[in-house]
């Protein structure tokens, strides 16, 4: 037992101070992080995308950075790649 508990994606968004994305881009993960997902996040969350650019709805993330809902964002990929 490593002390980890499986939770829903929505609960994970609301409980996390740092979120990192490590998943493929599929029809089910396209814009995984969108306005609805961001609304569930803790204020000031750190979001990192090290997977595929299409996982992120870029305008929604930019808006969330402007309002400080997302405290910091890092990516090594862009949505248009």
C-alpha angles and dihedrals in degrees: 000000000000095000096250122137126201113233135173120273090249092053091047090055092052096046101044129095091185126033124188124184119219106161140107124262109253133151087267095052099040106123090359085161105054136139092286093051092046091052089062094052126101115258111267096019119168111232124193126183114195095156125060128338094230091068087076128067093217099200090050091051092047090051090049091051090050091053092040092239083126108044096194138000132196131180139168091197136053129219092240094055 
